[in-house]
Amino acid sequence: MKNIRNFCIIAHIDHGKSTLADRLLQTTGTISDREMQNQALDDMDLERERGITIKSHAIQMNYKHEGQDYILNLIDTPGHVDFSYEVSRSIAACEGALLIVDASQGIEAQTISNLYLAIEHDLEIIPILNKMDLPGAMPEEVSDQIIDLIGCKMEDIIPASGKTGLGVDKILEAVINRIPAPKGDENAPLQAMIFDSVFNPFRGIIAYFRVRNGVLRKGDRVKFFNTGRDYNADEIGILKINPSLHPRNEIKAGDVGYIISGIKQANEVKVGDTITLLENPCLESIKGFEDVKPMVFAGIYPVDTEDYEELRYSMEKLQLNDSSLVFEPESSAALGFGFRCGFLGMLHMEIIQERLEREFNMTVITTVPNVSYYAYMKKNVNDRLIVNNPSELPDPSGMDRIEEPYIKAQVITKSEYVGAIMTLCIEKRGELRNQVYLTQDRVELTFEMPLAEIVFDFYDRLKSVSRGYASFDYHPVGYKESDLVKMDLLLNAEQVDALSALVHRSNAFNLGKKLCLKLKELIPRQQFEIPVQAAIGAKIIARETIKALRKDVTAKCYGGDISRKRKLLEKQKEGKKRMRQVGRVEIPQDAFMAILKLND
Amino acid sequence: MAGIYIHIPFCKKKCTYCDFHFSTTYHVYRTKMIAAICSEIILRKPYLNVDSSNPTIETIYFGGGTPSLLNKKEILTILNLIKENFEIIPNPEITLEANPDDLSIEKLKDFKAVGINRLSIGLQSFREEDLKWMNRAHTAEESFNCIQLAQQIGYDNISIDLIYGLPNLSLAEWEQTVQTAIDLNVQHISAYCLTVEGKTALKKWVDQSKISVANEEQQSEQFELLIEKLEKAQIFQYEISNFSKINLESKHNSSYWKGTYYLGVGPSAHSYNGNTRSWNIANNINYIKAIQNQSVWFETETLSAKDKFNEYLLTGLRMKIGVDLSKLFKIIQAPKSFSEKLNEFINTAWIVQKKEQITLTKEGKLRADYIASELFL
């Protein structure tokens, strides 16, 4: 056990985590130069494209240092606020963390919140200044930020570059010398924590775990503490690259491994759960387990109503390796049959939508996302009704009050953008709670604001008002009463349920106006005039008109034009197939997300 | 029956709204181009011979570009070659597109002498300001003169091109234009709504808001006025953009809409033989080289039954005679959704049906593309 080191990496998107990790794999011979596909750790196409890690990964490296053989387990963490619970579990599986900071950019909000998590778990932090090769590197300034944050010494910070390989040996040396070896009792009853799981179409669910105490042997009868289910440890082993699974007969306390036990459903394997033996169980589970709850909800509908069953099948398949995705059938007058889905956050929602398209070839209509509201009825003011879909909101006359989820939002930015960001956050019903200058030029702003406001075009606007120099992180802080009203949208005098949204009363007029304008832009002109109206109850608060199609005819159609014209019109017709008909109005898919693009 | 189209890809100047294929440096390789076109006529001879029927040629059309740049000898060379290689009916329709500035007495006489019996003259507008921004090579005065001249010389089948929807063209001014056209006593009028095509100077100006073209409402008004006014003058709309006195429709252009076979020679020219459509390279130098080397100078697509169905709808609906449903359903028996859509358009009075024949109403003509696409398979 004394030669095992378990560590993770904390870094902001684009700070070079994957490239540096690849260097570690290369230097330790875990991956050959030939196999080195850039960013070996991110193995989903989507992850590689977006430059973020969605799922955790674990890789074991062997390294000889001063005549001793060491086992280094690198546990990669997801890099987005949507997955902060998974991050916390990965951190709990480690004794140390590499804090990678881009020397040309400095610390970002995401890094700070994950760093605090690591410090909370008593991890040894090894600060690394990455991208030292860049001409824009500001090592002194960024070092000061790091020292401020974690109270380390200047000489503790390792200058590195994933690109040139600078500092990689020093990092490995620090991992061995500075990170403590795991503690645990091999003779105690088995106690292992699941920090991630993946779905393999041939093997079922593969769960990744870290053994705290005891030994897991092949063939053991194991029990998952929180779900209470028991399985056979059909195969256990360690994780490497190509092939990733290396079977072993036993995994001992302190080490990291995988288990395959014929589990078919991802939701049976919960991140943070404790694995123990059925025969000789540990007395208590490992602390910190949570059942992850979805934060953002949206309807997902097949473009072609006939594809409903296929969509269900695809979603079930997706759920196999993404247990945080929840869904239940719902129907909409406008969109027919579909599913109301719960996501961890906006990125998670986008990922699901993209995976449906890429992996299952399913084109879907996603409705405007919303959060989970609590409605309290007058009849019984303590009776709480959970509203995950605006169209399910009870009649206002019978309601006592509505509560919505609030978050604590952390923004780190350059001082010159503070004004613009404050204006944005206040517009989004945020209240400034704290403002701290991390350095002369970098400010950390803390707001309390409704989660629903983050769902509507917040990220894009934050990015634009700060020219990209703002990082953002948030945590839920509970529910608060709010003056919310349901705003409905009417097309050609017919209400389109999928376009309803709960909005703050003070914002309704403005939003209604903007939404009508946006819909006017997105819905193509049709054979008749279409009024676009926003309404609260029976009261129309905004109106626009989509004029009737008056003229659509090509002037010239001679010998050379026929083929081209036919193809053009065929394409138009094909495009119309993807639209949804509500009453007599044909609505293109993107109109259902119009509310998210009001400021485009 | 069949037609032959000869594309003459040269112009004196580039018109600001035009995206047709042509070059203004024709003098450099004019001889080579004529030679290449002549070679192509011989090489492509088998194209129209689909089921060993060798259709007779009833129409020949010199289009462009500006075919009126050609001299007597060049036209004669091409026409003689066609006569040597194809069977031609007596008195075929032979059209030449011409710009007013080219039509001197001598040229008009020359063209007549070599057998041109129909002129399609690119007048475009009678307003001097329009001709200026369009970068046309002629003046309004030249327009009047050349028509009178041609009529004096004995041309009795003249077509003129007009454009509406022009920047700042009021309805009254357009009415004046149409009246002027009627007074010229021509047999045929092609009237096009100004279309802002990509990659033209006009497109750039519109994007930069330097020029604003008519809005849909104005375009529709001008279109409707055109139809009514010409009809009163006994010039009837037989296709969306084409009007003629009785029995003086363009036979050649009608072949495009009626599904008659045609062979197109010259850069960018298109051909059709019932089963395939093909189109030539749209680059003068590459065209000449490819013909010289007898390498590939055209692409071909084979039409599926669905393609044929859609094309018949697209072209048929543009014509006064409309679409014959029995003929249409011989290509493919249309699904139920087709008749549902059709009924919808009959109900909105955009289409009328008489027995097996469906035609667009006046309102329907304004939306011909939309209706065709909706009825497509």
Interface residues (C-beta under 8 A of the other chain):
Chain A: Q527 L549 R550 K551 D552 V553 T554 A555 K556 C557 Y558 G559 G560 I562 S563 K565 R566 L569 E570 Q572 K573
Chain B: Y5 Y192 C193 L194 T195 E216 E217 Q219 S220 F223 I240 S241 N253 Y256 W257 Y262 G264 S268 A269 H270 S271 Y272 R277 W279 E301 D307 N310 E311 L314 T315 R318 T348 K365 L366 R367 A368 D369 Y370 A372 S373 E374 F376
